[in-house]
Amino acid sequence: MIISAHAPTVSVLMSAYNAEAYIGKAVQSILNQTFNDFEFIIINDGSTDSTGNILESFHDNRIVLVHKDNTGLTKALNQGLSLARGEYIARMDADDISLPERLARQMQFLEENPATGLIGCHFYVIDSDGGQKSLCCPPIYNDEIQKELLMGNQFCHGSVVFRTECIKTVGLYREFFKFAQDFDLWLRIAEKYQCSNLAVPLYQWRGEQHSLSLRSLKEKNNQFMYAAFAILLAKERRTAGVDRLQRYPERQWDLAQELNGKAGGTILSSLYFTTSRGLQRRGDIQSARALAQKACLSNPLRWRYWKHLFALMQCP
């Protein structure tokens, strides 16, 4: 691992685990950025395929490559953050693609808007072959994002850039979150800083591949459950100024069952509903129907959930 003496403006952070099919294109998309004052921290999180060899084949002095035993995404990202020297942190996922002007456009916005701590962008959903399937347009203005965040994640994880001072203020990714660790962090950042999404697609998210990574129904349910935890904790902070994980850090692993009960019902059903609507906008009617059914079953008294499901049942 060779580290340049020059402190870069941006630290691009990527964790990779068994990503041999797409890792080369992901790395190259960052190296091809029009903005080039960055270091590229890549954590090879114990891959057992050829990911490590592919990463070693890149010879660029901006790359800081770390090979480690597998500990999972949250710990890998925190290790990368501990190495970051940039004023800004840009995320990148190992099976996605950043379009060439992504960093330049996001950096320009952050430089011109010092109150903004976190910025994402609109993004394309692509298939395993890189074919474009749909365009996702999360809200762009801070007021709307702040409101919508309490109903679900408004950022594509790999597309964001945030100020390093944000994690100094609110902390790192929390290891309690095996899933939705990004959502929990965005909620905490949003309490202290303005947030935005650029209304231009600068990122390609391999949605089909991400779905394949959630191989079991249990894991899919865990994604929603941890997101519900994140919302519940955010509401606690907004009411009391602190959440139970912050108040009792030594007990964080014992709090899962307590949270599980409280995060059910209203919050979880709302997540199912809002995600279903997003899938409908992307044209994935089958998945939208499945989540709409979950929303109705978990909170059967909400008429709008049933109305949404009925509408989806009429779709071809």
C-alpha positions as CSV (number, residue, x, y, z in Angstrom):
1,M,0.0,0.0,0.0
2,I,1.6,3.2,-1.2
3,I,0.2,6.5,0.0
4,S,1.0,9.8,-1.8
5,A,2.4,12.6,0.3
6,H,-0.2,14.9,-1.3
7,A,-3.5,15.2,0.6
8,P,-6.3,14.9,-1.9
9,T,-9.5,16.9,-2.0
10,V,-11.7,13.8,-2.3
11,S,-11.3,10.3,-0.8
12,V,-13.3,7.8,-3.0
13,L,-14.2,4.8,-0.9
14,M,-15.2,1.4,-2.2
15,S,-15.5,-2.0,-0.4
16,A,-15.5,-5.2,-2.6
17,Y,-16.4,-8.7,-1.8
18,N,-16.4,-11.4,-4.6
19,A,-17.1,-8.7,-7.2
20,E,-15.0,-10.2,-10.1
21,A,-17.8,-9.8,-12.6
22,Y,-17.9,-6.0,-12.4
23,I,-15.1,-4.7,-10.3
24,G,-12.9,-3.8,-13.3
25,K,-15.5,-1.5,-14.9
26,A,-16.3,0.0,-11.5
27,V,-12.7,0.9,-10.8
28,Q,-12.1,2.2,-14.3
29,S,-15.2,4.5,-14.1
30,I,-13.6,6.3,-11.1
31,L,-10.1,6.5,-12.7
32,N,-11.8,8.0,-15.8
33,Q,-13.4,10.9,-13.8
34,T,-12.8,14.4,-15.2
35,F,-12.2,15.5,-11.6
36,N,-8.9,13.8,-10.7
37,D,-7.7,15.3,-7.3
38,F,-8.7,12.2,-5.4
39,E,-7.4,9.1,-3.7
40,F,-9.2,5.9,-4.3
41,I,-9.4,3.7,-1.2
42,I,-10.4,0.1,-2.1
43,I,-11.0,-2.4,0.7
44,N,-10.9,-6.0,-0.6
45,D,-13.1,-7.5,2.1
46,G,-11.8,-11.1,2.1
47,S,-12.9,-12.0,-1.5
48,T,-12.4,-15.6,-2.4
49,D,-12.8,-15.1,-6.2
50,S,-10.4,-13.2,-8.5
51,T,-11.4,-9.8,-7.2
52,G,-8.0,-9.3,-5.5
53,N,-6.1,-10.2,-8.6
54,I,-8.2,-7.8,-10.7
55,L,-7.6,-5.0,-8.3
56,E,-3.8,-5.7,-8.2
57,S,-3.8,-5.3,-12.0
58,F,-4.5,-1.6,-11.8
59,H,-1.4,0.6,-11.6
60,D,-2.5,4.1,-10.6
61,N,-0.9,6.0,-7.8
62,R,-4.3,7.3,-6.7
63,I,-5.3,3.8,-5.6
64,V,-4.9,2.8,-2.0
65,L,-5.6,-1.0,-1.9
66,V,-6.2,-2.9,1.3
67,H,-6.6,-6.6,1.5
68,K,-8.3,-7.9,4.7
69,D,-10.2,-10.8,6.1
70,N,-14.0,-10.6,5.5
71,T,-15.8,-8.6,8.2
72,G,-18.8,-7.3,6.3
73,L,-19.6,-4.0,4.6
74,T,-20.0,-1.8,7.6
75,K,-16.6,-2.6,9.2
76,A,-14.9,-2.5,5.8
77,L,-16.3,1.0,5.1
78,N,-15.3,2.2,8.5
79,Q,-11.7,0.9,8.0
80,G,-11.7,2.8,4.7
81,L,-12.9,6.0,6.4
82,S,-10.1,5.7,9.0
83,L,-7.6,5.9,6.1
84,A,-9.3,8.8,4.3
85,R,-7.4,12.0,4.0
86,G,-9.7,14.0,1.8
87,E,-11.9,16.9,2.7
88,Y,-14.7,15.0,1.1
89,I,-15.7,11.3,1.0
90,A,-17.2,9.9,-2.2
91,R,-18.8,6.4,-2.1
92,M,-18.6,3.9,-4.9
93,D,-20.0,0.4,-5.1
94,A,-18.0,-2.5,-6.6
95,D,-20.6,-3.4,-9.2
96,D,-21.8,0.0,-10.3
97,I,-20.5,2.7,-12.7
98,S,-19.8,6.4,-12.1
99,L,-20.3,8.5,-15.2
100,P,-17.2,10.7,-16.1
101,E,-18.5,14.0,-14.7
102,R,-20.0,12.6,-11.5
103,L,-17.3,13.9,-9.1
104,A,-16.8,17.2,-10.9
105,R,-20.5,18.0,-10.8
106,Q,-21.0,17.0,-7.2
107,M,-17.8,18.8,-6.0
108,Q,-18.9,22.0,-7.8
109,F,-22.3,21.9,-6.0
110,L,-20.6,21.3,-2.6
111,E,-18.1,24.1,-3.1
112,E,-20.9,26.5,-4.0
113,N,-23.3,25.4,-1.2
114,P,-21.3,25.2,2.1
115,A,-24.3,24.4,4.2
116,T,-24.9,21.1,2.3
117,G,-23.2,18.2,3.9
118,L,-24.4,15.3,1.7
119,I,-25.2,15.1,-2.0
120,G,-26.3,12.3,-4.2
121,C,-27.7,12.3,-7.8
122,H,-30.3,10.9,-10.0
123,F,-29.2,7.5,-11.4
124,Y,-29.8,4.9,-14.0
125,V,-30.8,1.3,-13.1
126,I,-28.8,-1.1,-15.3
127,D,-28.9,-4.8,-15.8
128,S,-26.1,-7.4,-15.6
129,D,-25.0,-6.5,-19.1
130,G,-25.0,-2.8,-18.5
131,G,-28.2,-2.2,-20.4
132,Q,-30.2,0.7,-19.1
133,K,-33.5,-0.3,-17.6
134,S,-34.9,2.8,-15.9
135,L,-34.1,6.2,-14.4
136,C,-34.5,6.9,-10.7
137,C,-35.1,10.5,-9.7
138,P,-35.0,10.9,-5.9
139,P,-36.0,14.4,-4.5
140,I,-33.4,17.1,-5.1
141,Y,-34.2,19.8,-2.5
142,N,-33.3,19.7,1.2
143,D,-36.8,20.4,2.5
144,E,-38.3,17.5,0.6
145,I,-35.4,15.2,1.4
146,Q,-35.7,15.9,5.1
147,K,-39.4,15.0,5.0
148,E,-39.0,11.9,2.8
149,L,-36.1,10.5,4.8
150,L,-38.4,9.6,7.6
151,M,-40.3,7.4,5.1
152,G,-37.3,5.8,3.4
153,N,-33.8,6.2,2.0
154,Q,-33.6,9.0,-0.6
155,F,-30.0,8.3,-1.8
156,C,-28.3,5.7,-3.8
157,H,-25.5,4.7,-1.5
158,G,-22.7,4.4,-4.1
159,S,-23.6,7.8,-5.6
160,V,-23.1,10.1,-2.6
161,V,-20.4,12.5,-1.6
162,F,-20.3,13.9,1.9
163,R,-18.0,16.2,3.8
164,T,-15.5,14.5,6.1
165,E,-16.5,16.9,8.8
166,C,-19.9,15.1,8.8
167,I,-18.6,11.9,10.2
168,K,-16.5,13.8,12.7
169,T,-19.8,15.4,13.8
170,V,-22.2,12.5,13.8
171,G,-19.9,9.4,13.8
172,L,-19.1,6.6,11.4
173,Y,-21.3,3.9,10.0
174,R,-22.8,2.1,13.1
175,E,-21.8,-1.6,13.4
176,F,-25.3,-2.4,14.8
177,F,-26.6,-2.0,11.2
178,K,-25.8,-5.1,9.3
179,F,-28.2,-3.7,6.7
180,A,-29.3,-0.1,5.9
181,Q,-26.0,1.2,7.5
182,D,-26.0,4.0,4.9
183,F,-29.6,5.0,5.6
184,D,-28.8,5.3,9.3
185,L,-25.8,7.5,8.5
186,W,-27.8,9.8,6.1
187,L,-30.5,10.3,8.8
188,R,-27.8,11.4,11.3
189,I,-26.1,13.7,8.8
190,A,-29.4,15.2,7.8
191,E,-30.0,16.3,11.4
192,K,-27.0,18.5,11.2
193,Y,-26.6,19.5,7.6
194,Q,-28.6,20.2,4.5
195,C,-28.8,17.4,1.9
196,S,-29.4,17.4,-1.9
197,N,-29.5,15.2,-5.0
198,L,-28.4,16.6,-8.3
199,A,-31.2,16.5,-10.9
200,V,-28.9,14.8,-13.4
201,P,-28.1,11.1,-13.8
202,L,-24.4,10.6,-13.0
203,Y,-24.4,7.1,-11.7
204,Q,-25.4,3.6,-13.0
205,W,-26.7,1.3,-10.3
206,R,-26.7,-2.4,-11.2
207,G,-30.1,-3.0,-9.5
208,E,-30.5,-6.5,-10.9
209,Q,-27.2,-7.6,-9.4
210,H,-28.0,-5.9,-6.0
211,S,-31.2,-7.9,-6.0
212,L,-29.3,-11.1,-6.6
213,S,-27.2,-10.3,-3.6
214,L,-30.3,-10.6,-1.4
215,R,-30.6,-14.3,-1.9
216,S,-33.2,-15.2,0.7
217,L,-36.5,-13.8,1.8
218,K,-35.0,-13.5,5.3
219,E,-32.2,-11.1,4.1
220,K,-34.8,-9.0,2.2
221,N,-36.9,-8.7,5.3
222,N,-33.8,-7.7,7.3
223,Q,-33.1,-4.9,4.9
224,F,-36.5,-3.4,5.7
225,M,-36.3,-4.2,9.4
226,Y,-33.0,-2.4,9.8
227,A,-34.3,0.5,7.8
228,A,-37.3,0.6,10.1
229,F,-34.8,0.6,13.1
230,A,-33.0,3.6,11.5
231,I,-36.3,5.6,11.2
232,L,-37.3,4.7,14.8
233,L,-33.9,5.8,16.2
234,A,-34.1,9.0,14.1
235,K,-37.5,9.8,15.6
236,E,-36.0,9.2,19.1
237,R,-33.2,11.7,18.4
238,R,-35.6,14.3,17.1
239,T,-37.6,14.0,20.3
240,A,-35.0,13.4,23.0
241,G,-31.8,14.5,21.3
242,V,-30.3,11.1,21.6
243,D,-31.3,7.5,20.6
244,R,-31.0,4.3,22.6
245,L,-27.9,3.1,20.8
246,Q,-26.2,6.4,21.7
247,R,-27.5,6.2,25.3
248,Y,-26.5,2.6,25.9
249,P,-23.7,1.8,23.5
250,E,-22.6,-1.2,25.7
251,R,-26.0,-2.8,25.2
252,Q,-26.4,-2.2,21.4
253,W,-26.4,-5.9,20.5
254,D,-29.1,-6.6,23.2
255,L,-31.4,-3.9,21.8
256,A,-32.3,-5.7,18.6
257,Q,-35.3,-7.6,20.0
258,E,-36.7,-4.5,21.7
259,L,-36.3,-2.6,18.4
260,N,-37.8,-5.4,16.5
261,G,-41.1,-5.1,18.3
262,K,-41.2,-1.3,18.1
263,A,-40.1,-1.1,14.5
264,G,-42.9,-3.3,13.3
265,G,-46.4,-2.2,12.2
266,T,-46.6,1.4,11.2
267,I,-42.9,2.1,10.3
268,L,-42.3,-1.2,8.5
269,S,-45.6,-1.0,6.6
270,S,-44.7,2.5,5.5
271,L,-41.4,1.3,4.2
272,Y,-43.0,-1.5,2.2
273,F,-45.5,1.0,0.8
274,T,-43.0,3.7,-0.2
275,T,-40.6,1.1,-1.7
276,S,-43.5,-0.4,-3.6
277,R,-44.4,3.0,-5.1
278,G,-40.7,3.4,-6.2
279,L,-40.7,0.0,-7.9
280,Q,-43.9,0.9,-9.6
281,R,-42.3,4.1,-11.0
282,R,-39.4,2.0,-12.3
283,G,-41.8,-0.4,-14.0
284,D,-41.1,-3.4,-11.7
285,I,-44.8,-4.2,-11.2
286,Q,-44.3,-7.8,-9.9
287,S,-41.9,-6.7,-7.1
288,A,-44.2,-3.6,-6.4
289,R,-47.2,-5.9,-5.9
290,A,-45.3,-8.2,-3.5
291,L,-44.3,-5.2,-1.3
292,A,-47.8,-3.7,-1.5
293,Q,-49.2,-7.0,-0.2
294,K,-46.7,-6.8,2.7
295,A,-47.7,-3.2,3.5
296,C,-51.4,-4.2,3.6
297,L,-50.8,-7.3,5.8
298,S,-48.6,-5.5,8.3
299,N,-51.0,-2.5,8.6
300,P,-54.4,-3.6,7.3
301,L,-56.2,-0.5,8.4
302,R,-54.4,1.9,6.0
303,W,-56.9,2.2,3.1
304,R,-54.3,3.9,0.8
305,Y,-52.2,0.8,1.0
306,W,-55.1,-1.3,-0.3
307,K,-55.9,1.3,-2.9
308,H,-52.3,1.1,-4.1
309,L,-52.4,-2.7,-4.2
310,F,-55.7,-2.7,-6.1
311,A,-54.2,-0.4,-8.7
312,L,-51.1,-2.6,-9.1
313,M,-53.4,-5.6,-9.6
314,Q,-54.8,-3.9,-12.7
315,C,-51.4,-3.4,-14.2
316,P,-50.3,-5.9,-17.0
